[in-house]
Every structure is written in structure tokens, then in C-alpha cells.
Amino acid sequence: MKDNSAELFPLVNEQGDIIGRATRGECHGGTFWLHPVVHLHVFRPDGALYLQHRPAWKEIQPDKWDTAVGGHVDLGETPEEALRREAREELGLTEFCPEFLLRYVFSSPRERELVHVYRTVTAAMPRPSDELDGGRFFTRAEIAELLGKDFFTPNFEQEWKRVFGNGPTD
């Protein structure tokens, strides 16, 4: 399996306004063209957080643990539509109430993303698709213990600290 480098993404400014379009390959190829993505943090009622394990075949951050749902906004799609599509495709989640948390720009050595961050609390058990290499729930204490140990994606670590703090009881 491999990502489709010809897939079209919208290009946006920091306010989220569409200013153009480009392929996945162009966006991930060092152009640093800002493109929108969505992240959904899936919590159980007891506070544990579900994380996905990125497959080894992924172009970016293979074999790392990451936000439960993460994906690109397709050309012609709103962030909310992308969030619902990605949650359904990646985890089989269809009945959930997303809460918008924030939007920020994430930069890595090869790309820039406008990240739309949401959270939800659900008792439904995620069913990871073959897009993922499984997943599991982590307690806040487990996450705090693993931060900085090259276990999570850098994006997850930065977002976790920004949104939820980095200690087991924050």
C-alpha cells in the first residue's frame, strides 16, 4: 500500500481560505504549501485516549503512534466533512459529537499543515481499518511517560502538550 501522490488538496492561507490547489506529492515534497488537515482525539468516558499506530508503509512518520483520526481535507470538502469521512474510514466511527478545540499551523522539515483539532468522548469501540496498523487506548499517565521517547509522532506530542498538557493529571 502507498499514499496517492497525485491526490489533489486545497491550498489555504492561515485563516483557512482556499487560495489554490496542489497534489499530495507537491504538498509533501518540500514546497511548504499550507494545506488543511483534521485531527480527532477520541476519549473513552474514563478519560483514556485512543491512538492509532501508523503503518510502516506510510510516507510520513511510519511506525509511530498518532492521533486517533488524522487526515487531509479533500478539494471541495469542509473540515467538518473531512473529519466525519476520516473517522468513518479509519476507525468505523459514525455516531459521535465532535467538539472543535482549535486551529493552528504545524510545520515539519517537509510540509506545512493547517490543523483543525477536535475531540470527542464515546463508549463506541474504534475498529481500525487497513489504513492503520491497529490502535489502542492510553491513559494520561502512559502518554506522559512516553513523551519525548520517539514513540509518538512529533505532531501528536506538540498537539498533546498544546491542548491537553503533558502531565498525568493536567
C-alpha positions in Angstrom: 0.0 0.0 0.0 1.2 3.6 -0.7 -0.2 7.1 -0.4 -1.5 8.6 -3.7 0.9 11.4 -4.6 -1.5 12.7 -7.3 -4.4 13.2 -4.9 -5.5 16.9 -5.0 -5.5 19.0 -1.9 -6.8 22.6 -1.4 -4.1 25.2 -0.6 -5.2 27.6 2.1 -4.0 30.7 4.0 -3.7 30.7 7.8 -7.3 31.8 8.1 -8.4 28.7 6.2 -9.5 30.5 3.0 -8.8 28.4 -0.2 -6.2 30.1 -2.4 -5.3 27.2 -4.8 -4.8 23.5 -5.1 -1.9 21.1 -5.4 -1.1 17.4 -5.3 -0.2 15.4 -2.2 3.3 15.0 -3.7 3.7 18.7 -4.1 2.4 19.5 -0.6 4.7 16.8 1.0 7.7 17.5 -1.3 9.2 20.4 0.5 7.1 23.3 -1.0 5.7 24.1 2.4 2.4 25.0 0.8 -0.2 25.2 3.5 -2.9 22.6 3.2 -5.7 21.7 5.7 -5.9 18.6 7.8 -8.2 17.4 10.6 -7.4 15.6 13.9 -9.9 13.9 16.2 -8.9 12.9 19.7 -11.1 10.0 20.8 -11.6 9.7 24.5 -13.4 7.0 26.5 -15.7 8.2 29.3 -12.9 7.2 31.8 -10.5 9.6 30.1 -8.3 7.2 28.2 -7.3 8.3 24.8 -7.3 6.2 21.7 -4.2 6.4 19.5 -3.6 4.9 16.1 -0.4 3.1 15.1 0.9 4.4 11.7 1.8 1.6 9.3 5.4 1.1 8.2 4.5 1.9 4.6 3.4 5.5 5.4 5.4 8.2 3.7 5.5 10.4 6.8 6.2 9.2 10.4 5.9 5.5 9.7 5.6 3.1 12.7 4.7 5.8 15.2 1.7 6.3 17.4 -0.5 9.3 16.5 -3.9 11.0 16.9 -6.8 8.6 16.6 -8.0 10.2 13.4 -6.0 12.3 11.2 -6.3 13.1 7.5 -6.3 15.7 4.8 -9.2 17.8 3.8 -10.0 16.9 0.1 -10.6 19.5 -2.5 -14.2 20.7 -2.3 -14.7 19.3 1.3 -15.1 21.3 4.5 -13.0 20.4 7.6 -16.2 19.0 9.3 -16.9 16.8 6.3 -13.3 15.6 6.2 -13.5 14.8 10.0 -16.6 12.6 9.6 -15.2 10.9 6.5 -11.8 10.2 8.1 -13.4 8.9 11.4 -15.6 6.5 9.3 -12.7 5.4 7.1 -10.0 5.0 9.7 -12.0 3.8 12.8 -15.5 3.0 11.7 -16.9 5.8 13.9 -20.1 7.3 12.6 -22.1 8.3 15.7 -20.0 10.9 17.6 -20.3 14.5 18.6 -17.1 16.4 17.7 -16.1 19.4 19.7 -13.9 21.9 17.9 -10.8 22.8 20.0 -8.5 25.0 17.9 -6.8 25.5 14.6 -3.0 26.0 14.2 -0.2 25.8 11.7 2.1 22.8 12.0 5.5 22.8 10.2 7.8 19.9 9.7 11.0 19.6 7.7 9.0 18.8 4.6 5.5 20.3 4.9 3.1 22.8 6.5 -0.4 21.9 7.6 -3.4 24.0 8.9 -4.6 21.6 11.6 -8.2 21.6 12.7 -8.4 19.9 16.1 -11.5 18.2 17.5 -12.2 15.9 20.4 -15.0 13.5 21.2 -15.9 11.2 24.1 -17.5 7.9 23.1 -18.1 4.5 24.5 -18.0 3.0 21.0 -15.0 0.8 20.4 -12.9 2.0 17.4 -12.5 -0.5 14.6 -9.2 0.4 12.8 -9.2 -0.1 9.1 -6.4 -1.4 7.0 -5.2 2.2 6.6 -3.8 1.8 10.1 -1.7 -0.7 11.9 -4.1 -1.0 14.7 -4.5 1.2 17.8 -5.3 1.2 21.5 -6.3 3.3 24.4 -3.7 5.0 26.5 -4.1 6.6 30.0 -2.8 10.1 30.5 0.0 8.6 32.7 1.1 6.3 29.9 1.2 9.2 27.5 3.2 11.4 29.9 5.7 8.5 30.4 6.2 8.1 26.6 6.6 11.7 25.7 10.0 12.6 24.3 10.9 8.9 23.6 10.4 8.8 19.8 7.3 6.7 20.4 4.7 9.3 19.2 4.7 11.5 16.1 6.2 14.9 16.7 2.9 16.4 15.7 1.0 14.4 18.3 3.4 15.3 21.0 3.3 19.0 20.2 -0.5 19.0 19.9 -1.0 16.9 23.1 1.1 19.4 25.1 -0.7 22.4 23.5 -4.2 21.2 24.0 -4.2 18.8 27.0 -1.0 19.5 28.9 1.8 16.9 29.5 1.3 15.5 33.0 -0.9 12.6 34.1 -3.3 14.9 36.0 -3.4 18.1 33.8 
